[in-house]
């Protein structure tokens, strides 16, 4: 059974592509896809746990690894869509597992999107609160009033026509 790398690489991250798409070659490719999906599920689950604890989205430690895995997953999906890998040629237990795991991945990704949106909204609220506090501290001490006029030492006494 022969494999052709889908991209040049000197490391172990080169994805084998079944040559002739035989069942054993497809099984090997699907096994590698499953390992990738399992790692992606673990990374997303970890990030979801961090976000659930209130960690800001920008502080996620797993974002870079998640991006790498997602890029590699997209390449596998492209291979499947282009029929370089035909999942129907894989053994039934592998097909069942890939179907199950991609469902788990989808659920994790849906949760991740919700948690990231919530974290971004929370960060936005924190920034808005800080900016509001800054404006409140600056406003009374500035030389101009809200209407654009300059501040005076004290308002005139009613009816006297003079300033106090």
N, C-alpha and C positions, 0 to 999 in steps of 0.2 A: 504494500500500500504506500503510495507516495503523497506527499504534501507539498504544496507550493505556497510560500509566504505571500501574504497579501500586501505587505509593505516591508521595505528594507529595515532591518534592525540587527544590531549586534547583540542584543540582550534576549532574555527569555520572554519578552512581551510580544514577539512575533506571533501572529495568529495563523495557525495552519488552515489551509483551505483544501477541502477534499479534491483530489485530482480524479476525475471520473465519477465523483459523487457516489461512491460505493457505500453500502450500509456501514461497514466498520469505520470508514473515513468520516461519514456523517455522524456516527455515534461519538467519535473522538471530538469532532467540532462541537457537537451539542454539549458534551461533558465540559468543554472549556467555556462555552456560553453559560452553562449553569454555574460554574465557579465564579464567573464574572457577576452574574445576577445575584448570587448569594452574597458576594462582597459588597455589591451596591446596596442590597437590602440592609446589611449590617451598618454601613456608613450612614445611610439615610435614617435608620432607626436611632443611631447614636446622636445624630444631629437633631432629630425630633425630640429626644430626651433632653438635650441641652436647651433647646428652644422652649420646651415645656417648663423648665426651671427658671425661665426669664432671661436667659442669655441673649443679648442683642444679636441680630442676624449677622452683623459685621464682625462679631467676635467668634463666629463658628470656626472651630479648628479643622473641620472636615471638608470645608468648601472646595479646597484645591483637589483633594483626593476624589471627591464626588464628581468634580468636573472632568478629571482624567478618566474615571470609570464610565461616565456618561458618554464621553467621546468614543471610547472603545466599544461601548454597547451600540452606539449609532452605527459604527462600522460593521458590526455583526449583523445588525438589522438590514443594512444595505446589502450585505452578502446574501441574506435570506430573501429579500425582496427581488434581487436580481437573479435568484435561483442558482447562485453558485453553491449554496447549501440548501438542500431540499429536506425540510424537516420530516416530510412523509416517509423518507427513506431511513429515518432513525428508528430504533427499536421502540415499541409501544411504551415501556416504562419510562424511557427518556422523554418521549413526547408528552406523556402525562405530567412528568415532573417539570418540564419547561413551561407547560401551560399553567400549572399550579404556581410556580415561582414567579412567573411574569404577572400573575394576578396579585400575589403578595407584594411584588415590587410596585405595581400600580397603586395599591392601597397606601403603601408607605410614601410614595411620591405625592399622592393627593393630600395626605396628612402634612407632608413637608411644605407643600405650597400654602396650605392654610396657616401653619405655624409661622412660616416666613412672613406672610402678609401681616399676621398679628404682631410679630416682632418689629416689622418695619413701621406699623402704625404706632406701636408703643414708643419706638425711637422718635418718631415724628412728634408725638405728644410731649416727650421729654424736651426736645429741642424747642418746641413752641413755648413750653413753660419757662425755660431758661431765657428765651428771647423776650417774653412778656415781663419777666422779672428785671431784666436789663433795661427794657424801655421804661418801666415804672421807676427805676432808680435814676435814670438819666432825665426823664421828663421834668420833674420839679426843679432840677438844678440847671436846666438849660436856659439860655437867654430869651427863648421864644415860647409863647403860649401855643396851645393847640390850634388857635385861629391864625397863627402866623405873626401876631403882633408881639412886640417886645414886652418883657415883663417890667413892671414898675415896683418900687419899694412897697407901696401899699395903695389900695384903691382910694379914690377921692371920697370925702365925707359927703353924704347925700345932701344936696341943696346948698352946700357952701361954695362949690365951684373951686375948691382948693384941695390940694393933696396933703395928706397927713404924713 
